[in-house]
Amino acid sequence: MNGKDESSMKFKAFLDRHGHRGLKEIDVAILQWGEDPIKVIKFLKGILATDLTESPVKKPTIEELIGQLKTELTPMKKRLLKFSFP
């Protein structure tokens, strides 16, 4: 917070602009980012430590999900299920 380098200045500007925000920001008992900047730093470190080269988890199609059901479905029930989910 006392640094004079560019990253420190940008962090201070971020807190000036967004310091009123935070996790569970509606809860007045929880300190916001401006009151506890260490929370922001830990959050950013967590993001930076995330391996973004991993491919995202493939979302199964409705047909795949229906195929995994252990209950036998009539063709009509399968059609109804397909239309029940976007």
PyRosetta script that sets phi, psi and omega in degrees:
from pyrosetta import init, pose_from_sequence

init()
pose = pose_from_sequence("MNGKDESSMKFKAFLDRHGHRGLKEIDVAILQWGEDPIKVIKFLKGILATDLTESPVKKPTIEELIGQLKTELTPMKKRLLKFSFP")
pose.set_psi(1, -21.3)
pose.set_omega(1, -178.4)
pose.set_phi(2, -99.1)
pose.set_psi(2, 0.2)
pose.set_omega(2, -176.8)
pose.set_phi(3, -68.4)
pose.set_psi(3, 154.6)
pose.set_omega(3, 179.8)
pose.set_phi(4, -112.4)
pose.set_psi(4, 0.8)
pose.set_omega(4, -179.7)
pose.set_phi(5, -76.8)
pose.set_psi(5, 171.4)
pose.set_omega(5, -174.5)
pose.set_phi(6, -61.5)
pose.set_psi(6, -42.4)
pose.set_omega(6, -178.2)
pose.set_phi(7, -65.5)
pose.set_psi(7, -37.7)
pose.set_omega(7, 177.2)
pose.set_phi(8, -64.2)
pose.set_psi(8, -42.4)
pose.set_omega(8, -179.8)
pose.set_phi(9, -64.7)
pose.set_psi(9, -41.2)
pose.set_omega(9, 179.3)
pose.set_phi(10, -67.3)
pose.set_psi(10, -37.4)
pose.set_omega(10, 178.6)
pose.set_phi(11, -65.0)
pose.set_psi(11, -42.6)
pose.set_omega(11, 177.3)
pose.set_phi(12, -62.3)
pose.set_psi(12, -41.0)
pose.set_omega(12, 178.4)
pose.set_phi(13, -64.3)
pose.set_psi(13, -39.6)
pose.set_omega(13, 177.2)
pose.set_phi(14, -60.7)
pose.set_psi(14, -46.5)
pose.set_omega(14, -179.5)
pose.set_phi(15, -66.7)
pose.set_psi(15, -35.0)
pose.set_omega(15, 176.5)
pose.set_phi(16, -61.6)
pose.set_psi(16, -39.1)
pose.set_omega(16, -176.5)
pose.set_phi(17, -83.7)
pose.set_psi(17, -39.0)
pose.set_omega(17, -172.1)
pose.set_phi(18, -121.0)
pose.set_psi(18, 10.4)
pose.set_omega(18, -176.1)
pose.set_phi(19, -64.0)
pose.set_psi(19, -17.7)
pose.set_omega(19, 178.0)
pose.set_phi(20, -78.9)
pose.set_psi(20, -6.6)
pose.set_omega(20, -178.7)
pose.set_phi(21, -92.9)
pose.set_psi(21, 172.4)
pose.set_omega(21, 176.0)
pose.set_phi(22, 164.6)
pose.set_psi(22, 175.9)
pose.set_omega(22, 177.7)
pose.set_phi(23, -67.4)
pose.set_psi(23, 132.7)
pose.set_omega(23, -177.4)
pose.set_phi(24, 55.1)
pose.set_psi(24, 46.3)
pose.set_omega(24, -171.8)
pose.set_phi(25, -63.2)
pose.set_psi(25, -17.4)
pose.set_omega(25, 178.9)
pose.set_phi(26, -77.4)
pose.set_psi(26, -25.8)
pose.set_omega(26, -179.5)
pose.set_phi(27, -76.2)
pose.set_psi(27, 113.2)
pose.set_omega(27, -176.6)
pose.set_phi(28, -70.6)
pose.set_psi(28, -14.4)
pose.set_omega(28, 178.8)
pose.set_phi(29, -80.8)
pose.set_psi(29, -15.2)
pose.set_omega(29, -179.2)
pose.set_phi(30, -92.3)
pose.set_psi(30, 131.5)
pose.set_omega(30, 178.0)
pose.set_phi(31, -69.1)
pose.set_psi(31, 138.6)
pose.set_omega(31, 179.3)
pose.set_phi(32, -86.7)
pose.set_psi(32, 172.2)
pose.set_omega(32, -175.6)
pose.set_phi(33, -56.8)
pose.set_psi(33, -41.2)
pose.set_omega(33, -179.3)
pose.set_phi(34, -66.9)
pose.set_psi(34, -27.7)
pose.set_omega(34, 179.1)
pose.set_phi(35, -84.2)
pose.set_psi(35, -26.4)
pose.set_omega(35, -178.8)
pose.set_phi(36, -142.1)
pose.set_psi(36, 76.6)
pose.set_omega(36, -176.0)
pose.set_phi(37, -63.3)
pose.set_psi(37, -17.8)
pose.set_omega(37, 179.0)
pose.set_phi(38, -60.9)
pose.set_psi(38, -32.8)
pose.set_omega(38, 178.1)
pose.set_phi(39, -60.7)
pose.set_psi(39, -39.9)
pose.set_omega(39, 179.4)
pose.set_phi(40, -66.5)
pose.set_psi(40, -43.2)
pose.set_omega(40, -178.9)
pose.set_phi(41, -62.7)
pose.set_psi(41, -43.8)
pose.set_omega(41, 178.6)
pose.set_phi(42, -63.6)
pose.set_psi(42, -39.6)
pose.set_omega(42, 178.3)
pose.set_phi(43, -62.7)
pose.set_psi(43, -46.1)
pose.set_omega(43, -180.0)
pose.set_phi(44, -65.3)
pose.set_psi(44, -39.0)
pose.set_omega(44, 177.0)
pose.set_phi(45, -61.5)
pose.set_psi(45, -39.2)
pose.set_omega(45, 178.0)
pose.set_phi(46, -63.4)
pose.set_psi(46, -41.6)
pose.set_omega(46, 178.2)
pose.set_phi(47, -64.7)
pose.set_psi(47, -44.1)
pose.set_omega(47, -178.2)
pose.set_phi(48, -67.2)
pose.set_psi(48, -26.9)
pose.set_omega(48, 179.9)
pose.set_phi(49, -80.7)
pose.set_psi(49, -11.0)
pose.set_omega(49, -178.9)
pose.set_phi(50, -73.0)
pose.set_psi(50, 134.6)
pose.set_omega(50, 178.2)
pose.set_phi(51, -81.9)
pose.set_psi(51, 103.6)
pose.set_omega(51, -177.8)
pose.set_phi(52, -83.1)
pose.set_psi(52, -2.5)
pose.set_omega(52, 179.7)
pose.set_phi(53, -81.8)
pose.set_psi(53, -14.5)
pose.set_omega(53, 178.0)
pose.set_phi(54, -67.1)
pose.set_psi(54, 141.2)
pose.set_omega(54, 177.9)
pose.set_phi(55, -75.4)
pose.set_psi(55, 144.2)
pose.set_omega(55, -179.6)
pose.set_phi(56, -64.7)
pose.set_psi(56, 156.2)
pose.set_omega(56, 179.6)
pose.set_phi(57, -65.1)
pose.set_psi(57, 131.6)
pose.set_omega(57, -179.4)
pose.set_phi(58, -74.6)
pose.set_psi(58, 126.6)
pose.set_omega(58, 177.8)
pose.set_phi(59, -80.2)
pose.set_psi(59, 124.7)
pose.set_omega(59, -178.8)
pose.set_phi(60, -69.0)
pose.set_psi(60, 150.3)
pose.set_omega(60, 177.1)
pose.set_phi(61, -78.2)
pose.set_psi(61, 163.5)
pose.set_omega(61, 178.6)
pose.set_phi(62, -62.3)
pose.set_psi(62, -34.6)
pose.set_omega(62, 178.4)
pose.set_phi(63, -64.6)
pose.set_psi(63, -40.9)
pose.set_omega(63, 178.5)
pose.set_phi(64, -65.0)
pose.set_psi(64, -41.3)
pose.set_omega(64, 179.2)
pose.set_phi(65, -64.7)
pose.set_psi(65, -43.5)
pose.set_omega(65, 178.2)
pose.set_phi(66, -62.1)
pose.set_psi(66, -38.9)
pose.set_omega(66, 179.1)
pose.set_phi(67, -64.5)
pose.set_psi(67, -23.7)
pose.set_omega(67, -179.2)
pose.set_phi(68, -87.6)
pose.set_psi(68, -7.9)
pose.set_omega(68, 179.6)
pose.set_phi(69, -65.3)
pose.set_psi(69, 144.0)
pose.set_omega(69, 179.5)
pose.set_phi(70, -88.7)
pose.set_psi(70, -9.7)
pose.set_omega(70, 179.7)
pose.set_phi(71, -95.0)
pose.set_psi(71, 136.0)
pose.set_omega(71, 176.3)
pose.set_phi(72, -72.8)
pose.set_psi(72, 134.2)
pose.set_omega(72, 179.3)
pose.set_phi(73, -118.7)
pose.set_psi(73, 141.9)
pose.set_omega(73, 174.4)
pose.set_phi(74, -72.8)
pose.set_psi(74, 158.5)
pose.set_omega(74, 177.7)
pose.set_phi(75, -55.2)
pose.set_psi(75, -36.1)
pose.set_omega(75, 179.7)
pose.set_phi(76, -65.4)
pose.set_psi(76, -42.7)
pose.set_omega(76, 179.2)
pose.set_phi(77, -65.8)
pose.set_psi(77, -36.7)
pose.set_omega(77, 177.0)
pose.set_phi(78, -62.1)
pose.set_psi(78, -44.2)
pose.set_omega(78, 178.9)
pose.set_phi(79, -62.4)
pose.set_psi(79, -42.2)
pose.set_omega(79, 179.2)
pose.set_phi(80, -62.7)
pose.set_psi(80, -41.1)
pose.set_omega(80, 177.8)
pose.set_phi(81, -63.0)
pose.set_psi(81, -42.1)
pose.set_omega(81, 179.5)
pose.set_phi(82, -60.4)
pose.set_psi(82, -37.5)
pose.set_omega(82, -179.4)
pose.set_phi(83, -82.3)
pose.set_psi(83, -12.8)
pose.set_omega(83, -179.7)
pose.set_phi(84, -78.5)
pose.set_psi(84, -21.8)
pose.set_omega(84, -176.2)
pose.set_phi(85, -117.9)
pose.set_psi(85, 135.8)
pose.set_omega(85, -179.9)
pose.set_phi(86, -71.1)
pose.dump_pdb("model.pdb")
